[in-house]
Amino acid sequence: MGEKRPRSFYFLAAFFTAYVLFLYGPMFAIYILSFQGPEGGLTFPMNGVSLVWFGKVFSGSGIIDIGASFKRSLQLGLVVMVLTVVLSVSAGLAFRRSFRGASFLFYVAIASLIMPSIITSLGIALEFRLLDDFIIKSGAAGWTTAMGLFTSGLGAHLTWTLPFGLLIMFAIFNRFDSRLEEAARDLGATPWQTFRYVVLPIILPSVVGIGLFGFTLSWDELARSSQTIGSVNTLPLDLQGLTTTVTKPDIYALGTLTSAVSFLVILLALIVILALRARQRRHGSDAGKGMV
């Protein structure tokens, strides 16, 4: 009590405060400026307070179709989320047993984390352009292009989301108590029943977290989308395009709405995780009472 703090504490506290302001200050400035009045501009001071710019975003303002790009980003994000969860959990289960080439396959799977995003997207785009040339030369009926939202775009996003999901599942299974599975098998449970009733309930909060990573990383992805989506745009691409053409606060309103979707997904994921953990504690307590 009453011990004097060293000068280094105040220096580090000031540095951390400056870091937080640098990181979140511009974001909050955009949120505030998006609520300007009809005569408002892109800088402070604000000129009135209203929701008029959000209305312009939803109406499209005659510049881009926000509704269409929002729908595309949402659909792609959901597909990426599901595939990231399924593939990550499957890979985590597979890597619990040693097999030849496991280390090499692991490093190949996470290599995209250290590769520049633009290089990865350019490589995928080149691959699909070569595939397009082959389709055109072969005269495949019904095919015009292989590059698109759910082909090259989906693959590009998975190169970003899957490594995170894999690393999470590897960490979870590395400290998973295999004796629980052995007990289930001793009681006559099949492999599927063991996974469904023993393994999955335990790892479910982490699975929800992987889904959260998959959706939010896809929702905000720009570099990989810029080269691989094809002739359509996602919401981040439209937002980037508007930065060079729009000089009114409707672009801030669009940024606010985009962030709101990300925060909503994070909030829902946290609620689900907390509910699952509370359920596990409740079931564990009930099981303990039953044993007594």
Buried (B, 14 or more C-beta within 10 A) or exposed (E): EEEEEEEEEEEEEEEEEEEEEEEEEEEEEBBBBBBBBEEBEEEEEBEEEBEBBBEBBBEEBEBBEBEBBBEBBBEBBBBBBEBBBEBBBEBBBEBBEEEEEEEEEBEEBBEBEEEEBEEBBBBBBEBBBEBBEEBEEEEEEEEEBBBBBEBBBBBBBBBBBBBBBBBBBBEBBEEBEEEEBEEBBEEEBEEEEBBEEBBEEBBBBBBBBBBBBBBBBBBBBBBBBBBBBBEBBBBBBBBBBBEEEBEBBBBBBBBBBBBEBBEEBEEEBEEBBEEBEEEBEEEEEEEEEEEE
